[in-house]
Amino acid sequence: MPPNLEVLCTGDELLGGAVSDTNTAMFARLLAPLGLQVKRTTVVGDAQADIAAALRELCARADVVLLCGGLGPTEDDRTAAAVAMVLGVPLTTDHEALSRLEARLTGLGRAVGPNNRRQANVPQGCTVLQSEVGTAPGFLVRCGGARVFVMPGVPAEAQWFVEHHVTAALREQSHGVVRKQTLRVVGLPESALDTLVAGLADGVAGASLHFRTVFPENHLTIQVRGAVAATVEDTLERLVTHAHGRLGAAVVGDDGRSLPAVLRDILKARGQTLAAAESCTGGLLQKLVTDEPGSSAVFLGGVVAYSNDVKTGLLGVPKATWMEHGAVSAPVAALMATGIREKLGATHALSITGVAGPEGGTPQKPVGTVFVGLAGPHGVETRALLLHGDRERIRMSAAMSALMWLLQVLRA
């Protein structure tokens, strides 16, 4: 069986909400390839008694504890003292760590004060784990039945410790390999995603499905554990292929690229370009596209036509059209798309007009009513959407729905 591995994070700033715990996710990511999984995370403040009590509790049930935080130079850094208290040993100065610390601070032009030197104090009898980042050393102790790796809480320093000390020490306890792949899905609620892939991993040894909402996307992660890497990878590839077959056009991709990045790469490969005209989304679609490096190769530009006069003056939407049908309508969306496409000479053009709320809705066109236009070499089409949520969610859903529609057209 893999070891029971737990994380203990310290810091009043974590409990107070000023800082979020990002170390647990980082630990899980780095250790997963070894077949190791974080079973639980505990967060306590800076009080020495609280750290000691939590450590005793974890060491009574865990095989491995990753303890991060509280090794700095300030008065509230009490982790080393808490560990020493649990072990019933004094703190002693590690002279190699002290020499490294003094050399590092001197090299940075900083004075070495008593509080800095205190960082070289470690529990007597521990194995000191020297660091090449930061000033504080870490250390390894045996506590009850657990091996406890103690390291700084600064994420960059904690990552260095895991990569250079923890993974090497735990590799011997690795039970096989773990491989995973995430499919990014747009336009399917999590419940529908779950229904479509139900049973996908049934009867497949070591396989499991995991779901996560990352608005406006839903992510399906397929994970496979096993003893032989080649077998695990073949199984994962087969399951990913089956998942694509079930989810079809709702999948953005499975290689980590965002929807705008996938669109950028397809358009660039085909030598095609994109333009946009937006009303209720206020340029959000254009921001999503241009957030991706290299978007200038395919994105020509766009217009935020928030007022009806701008729709008429810049995009050529006749006043009679929005007077008759309303600014939030399929005819206006179609004319906005064709207008920006012709003005900029783009291969494809997207348009969005809608009611983002919280005001402005009517019984006929409630808040969340959005029309999307797509103009291209084969003409112009429109889609009507009824989106839900607050203003920001409606705007983001509208922008992503438009981009997803273009992706599906390009793939078809």
JOMO-V640880 format. One record per backbone hydrogen bond with DSSP energy under -1.0 kcal/mol. NH is the residue of the N-H (numbers start at 1). CO is the residue of the C=O. Records with the same first field share a line. If there is no record, write none. Layout:
NH: CO ; CO
This chain:
6: 64
7: 40
8: 66
9: 42
10: 68
11: 44
15: 11
16: 12
18: 13
19: 13
26: 22
27: 23
28: 24
29: 25
30: 26
31: 27
32: 28
34: 31
35: 32
36: 31
39: 5
42: 7
44: 9
51: 47
52: 48
53: 49
54: 50
55: 51
56: 52
57: 53
58: 54
59: 55
61: 58
62: 58
63: 4
64: 4
65: 147
66: 6
67: 149
68: 8
69: 151
77: 74
78: 76
79: 70
82: 78
83: 79
84: 80
85: 81
86: 82
87: 83
88: 84
89: 84
92: 122
94: 120
98: 94
99: 95
100: 96
101: 97
102: 98
103: 99
104: 100
105: 101
106: 102
107: 103
108: 104
109: 106
110: 105
117: 113
118: 114
119: 116
120: 117
121: 118
122: 92
124: 90
126: 123
127: 140
129: 138
138: 129
139: 150
140: 127
141: 148
143: 146
145: 59
146: 143
147: 63
148: 141
149: 65
150: 139
151: 67
158: 154
159: 155
160: 156
161: 157
162: 158
163: 159
164: 160
165: 161
166: 161
167: 162
169: 165
170: 166
171: 167
173: 170
174: 171
177: 226
179: 224
181: 222
183: 220
184: 253
185: 218
186: 250
193: 189
194: 190
195: 191
196: 192
197: 193
200: 197
204: 201
207: 204
208: 223
210: 221
212: 219
214: 217
217: 214
218: 185
219: 212
220: 183
221: 210
222: 181
223: 208
224: 179
225: 206
226: 177
232: 228
233: 229
234: 230
235: 231
236: 232
237: 233
238: 234
239: 235
240: 236
241: 237
242: 238
243: 239
244: 240
245: 241
246: 242
247: 243
248: 244
250: 247
251: 248
252: 184
262: 258
263: 259
264: 260
265: 261
266: 262
267: 263
268: 264
269: 265
270: 266
272: 267
274: 298
275: 348
276: 301
277: 350
278: 303
279: 352
282: 279
284: 281
287: 283
288: 284
289: 285
290: 286
291: 287
292: 289
295: 292
297: 294
298: 295
299: 295
300: 274
303: 276
305: 278
306: 304
311: 307
312: 308
313: 309
314: 310
316: 312
317: 311
321: 318
322: 318
323: 319
324: 320
325: 321
329: 327
333: 329
334: 330
335: 331
336: 332
337: 333
338: 334
339: 335
340: 336
341: 337
342: 338
343: 339
344: 340
345: 341
346: 341
348: 273
349: 375
350: 275
351: 373
352: 277
353: 371
355: 369
362: 365
368: 355
369: 366
370: 385
371: 353
372: 383
373: 351
374: 381
375: 349
376: 379
379: 376
381: 374
383: 372
385: 370
387: 368
394: 390
395: 391
396: 392
397: 393
398: 394
399: 395
400: 396
401: 397
402: 398
403: 399
404: 400
405: 401
406: 402
407: 403
408: 404
409: 405
410: 406
411: 407
412: 408
